[in-house]
Amino acid sequence: MTTRTYQTTGIILKGMPFQEADRLVTLLSPDYGLIRAIVPGARKQKSKLRGRCELFVINELLIAKGRSLDKITQAETLESYPGLSKDLGKLAAAQYLGELVLNLALDDQPQLELYELLNEHLRRLEQMSVAESLYGYLAQAVFHLLAIAGIGPQVHYCCVTQEELNPNFNDPNWCVGFSFDAGGLINLAIQDRDKNHPNPLVLPIINQKLKATELSLLQHLNQSFLPHPGKILPSNILDRDFTVPWLEVEHLLRNYAQYQLGRAFRSVTLIDSLPEREF
């Protein structure tokens, strides 16, 4: 006889009112991927499940299978991220990552790597200091999540010629192109190099041009931890007037992700509305 209940661990990524007193949640499970389930009575003031179905709470769950929607019958909280709700910038960033994962994760399939990676970046967001750049943390988190989902951009080689591209800090006018359709970097020098060729290479649409500093930051995002600009950028450009372009790198990856997934992220509206000091 087929069992009608199953156990799993899951992190709440989305929730909304359902009927009179219930809540409909979407959670990510390392065992089953995305799960949509009803939490009965979760909106009642005295419900034991009320606080356990809040955003980014991780629970050990007992779930009953249903015809259209499953039902959470027991939940034991294992971990949460209280620090995120105390900082509007961190909360907005976490909601953005949650929305991205909702678009990357699969149903009814194990998603252990994605689950662990999301939680790792939520911990980093919660623990980061006010002196650090949220845009930098976001950029690396998005880069890692896209890579593990198999749609990460090519940031070391030209997508047309496959030649390696390295930042040129000696020429202030130097830049490379980035094409969403091609999936990464484009060597803009191809245009001049092939202009007299009878069959010149046709470049894809260039969505953004990257300067040497932006390319250098982008190429170091695959590291385990966010690189310190002082360790990867030349000392002569790190003067007191220099601003590390994490904002530009984050916007590039955000727009690339939206293009690849074919939809706009609603949560970035809050990020863009916050004062710069929040980030």
Summary of the structure (lengths in Angstrom):
residues: 279
radius of gyration: 22.0
end to end distance: 53.8
largest distance: 76.5
contacts: 807
relative contact order: 0.12
helix: 36%
strand: 22%
